[in-house]
Amino acid sequence: MYCGNCGAEISADDAYCPYCGVMNARAAEKEYMDKLEDIREDTEKLGAESGKQTRTGIRKSGRLAVRIILIIAAVVVGFYALYRFLDYQFVRGNADEVKEEAAFKAEYFPQLDALYAEGDEAAVMAYLNEIGGEKGAYVLNTWVHYQYMTYYMDYVSVCRVKKGIMDDALWEQIYSEILYDGIELIYQTKKNLPEMTREEKEKAKGYREEAEEIFADYLSLDKSKLDEIYEGSIDDGGYLYWSKIDEWAERTIKERH
């Protein structure tokens, strides 16, 4: 065929005249439709592949989501089971503890009250030492006269020095203990202690004054020295550290040798 513009011979498949560039409408239309069909096929292939990948991705994502959900569910169930177990143990533990405390008080407190009412503080102290290892003995500090009796026992401890039972071997064994008991007695009884009766406070005051005399006369520790030891052995809350007093006592023992 020939170009309608320049008359040159061209192929029927040429969309444009290779000489003058004028469009061959029929060939151009065919080329356009062929390209459009190629695009359509490519799109279908791409869509099919994309759909396949999408479905695969969805399946993978679905499986992953299911796994995550199962893991979260297992964790939640585990935490809930742990919570219920700990809650049960706590409640059961509290119930057992309450029963233990009640049993101890029912068995031993009446005897303590009777001995105290008789005014036999030495017997009360002996009985406290006897039952101190029994199950539930931790509630002894709730006994109404317990605070006073701790100071009475401190006083008895300090009086061991006065009785002259301190040979060198025993000195090294109990010096820290006597010093701790004495400082506790001297300084703690000065505090306002509502758990003690007026009579008990008066007795504790007498014990405190006698302990100060014993330290000064037998251990050469006057009040200023006791103040120094005490201030170096407490924290900001007034807690008296056994370890600090023990360190001071050990240094003193070494100096004696």
Secondary structure, DSSP 8 states (H G I E B T S, - for coil): -B-TTT--B--TT-SB-TTT--B-HHHHHHHHHHHHHHHHHHHHHHHHHHHHHHHHHHHHHHHHHHHHHHHHHHHHHHHHHHHHHHHHHHHHHHHHHHHHHHHHHHHHHHHHHHHHHTT-HHHHHHHHHHHTTSTTGGGGGGSTTHHHHHHHHHHHHHHHHHTT---HHHHHHHHHHHHHHHHIIIIITTS--TTS-HHHHHHHHHHHHHHHHHHHHHS---HHHHHHHHHTTB-TT--B-HHHHHHHHHHHHHHH-
